[in-house]
Amino acid sequence: KDNGARVEKDLMPMLMKDKNVQVIMNDLSGDESKTSSKMMLEKAGIEKFAAKNTGTGMLYFLDAKSKKLLSGVSIAKSNKDIMMAYKEAMSKTEKM
């Protein structure tokens, strides 16, 4: 739970700035978060992919236009590692 709170507080405002990248957090820390994450993953069309990555909470970066998965990173990683994965995702987007 601590990692999820850190990511939401410290990183999500920055991660939501680029409209070319859709950010989805798969939070498996409790029943309520599992349900809301499952709905977001289904809406994004990557629930089957996410089902294979159930070890920890994950952040997924999708191309906002094509809905193609660009990259994913565990929320247990450092803020620096998460931002590197985000920058990698930004470099792969189809610019609008």
C-alpha positions in Angstrom: 0.0 0.0 0.0 2.9 2.4 0.8 4.2 2.1 -2.8 0.8 2.8 -4.3 0.3 5.9 -2.1 3.9 7.1 -3.0 3.3 6.7 -6.7 -0.1 8.4 -6.6 1.2 11.3 -4.5 4.7 11.8 -6.0 4.4 10.6 -9.6 0.8 10.5 -10.9 0.5 14.3 -11.4 3.6 14.2 -13.7 2.6 10.9 -15.4 -0.8 12.3 -16.4 0.7 15.4 -18.2 1.5 13.7 -21.5 -1.9 13.1 -23.3 -0.2 10.7 -25.7 0.4 8.2 -22.8 -2.4 6.6 -20.8 -1.3 5.5 -17.3 -3.0 2.6 -15.6 -2.2 1.4 -12.1 -2.9 -2.2 -11.3 -3.2 -2.2 -7.5 -3.5 -5.6 -6.0 -3.2 -4.6 -2.3 -6.9 -5.1 -1.3 -10.2 -6.3 -2.6 -11.5 -2.8 -3.4 -8.4 -1.8 -5.3 -8.3 -5.2 -7.2 -11.9 -4.6 -8.4 -11.2 -1.0 -9.5 -8.0 -2.0 -11.2 -9.7 -4.9 -13.0 -12.3 -2.5 -14.4 -9.6 -0.1 -15.6 -7.6 -2.9 -17.2 -10.6 -4.3 -19.0 -11.5 -0.8 -20.3 -7.9 -0.5 -21.6 -8.1 -4.0 -23.1 -5.0 -5.3 -21.3 -6.5 -7.4 -18.5 -5.1 -10.7 -20.0 -1.6 -9.2 -20.1 -2.0 -7.8 -16.6 -3.2 -11.2 -15.3 0.2 -12.6 -16.0 1.9 -9.9 -13.8 0.3 -10.4 -10.5 3.3 -10.3 -8.2 3.1 -6.7 -7.1 1.2 -3.6 -8.1 2.1 -2.5 -11.6 1.9 0.7 -13.6 1.2 0.3 -17.3 1.8 2.9 -20.0 -0.4 2.7 -23.1 -0.4 4.7 -26.3 -3.5 6.8 -25.8 -4.4 6.6 -29.4 -3.8 3.0 -30.4 -4.2 1.5 -26.8 -1.0 -0.4 -27.5 1.0 -1.4 -24.4 4.2 0.6 -24.4 5.8 -0.5 -21.1 5.1 -1.5 -17.6 6.9 -1.1 -14.3 6.4 -2.3 -10.7 5.3 0.4 -8.3 7.8 -1.1 -5.9 10.6 0.4 -8.1 12.1 3.7 -7.3 10.6 7.0 -8.5 13.6 7.3 -10.8 13.0 3.8 -12.3 9.3 4.6 -12.8 10.1 7.9 -14.6 12.6 6.0 -16.8 9.9 3.6 -17.9 7.5 6.5 -18.5 10.1 8.3 -20.6 10.6 5.1 -22.6 6.9 4.9 -23.1 6.7 8.5 -24.3 9.4 7.9 -26.9 7.2 5.1 -28.4 3.9 6.9 -28.7 2.2 7.8 -31.9 2.2 11.6 -31.6 -1.3 13.2 -31.9 
